[in-house]
Amino acid sequence: MKDRIVLNVEMKDRYCFECGNLLEWFNFKNVNHHLGYNYLLKIWNSNFIQLYCCECFKEDMLLSKGIIYFPEKLDENFMIIVKKLT
């Protein structure tokens, strides 16, 4: 049975836990499209869950795997990613 979609829900403003940038519901929903709509609403409106923007999440995930991420672009289509040597 599919989840019934909840309509007319007040959406609170969410900000990245790391950098403080305003997050957009539409982007959050699209990135997490494999999760149910109502589940995403609960996460979005929870006071107990902190969210990250895609850039901060990517950087945190790479660092946790021992990879250093440099977002400075060498050109339009290439970004530097270096494996940490320790």
Secondary structure, DSSP 8 states (H G I E B T S, - for coil): -------S-----EE-TTT--EE-HHHHHHHTTTS-HHHHHHHHH-SS-----HHHHHHHHHHHTTEEEEEEEEETTEEEEEE---
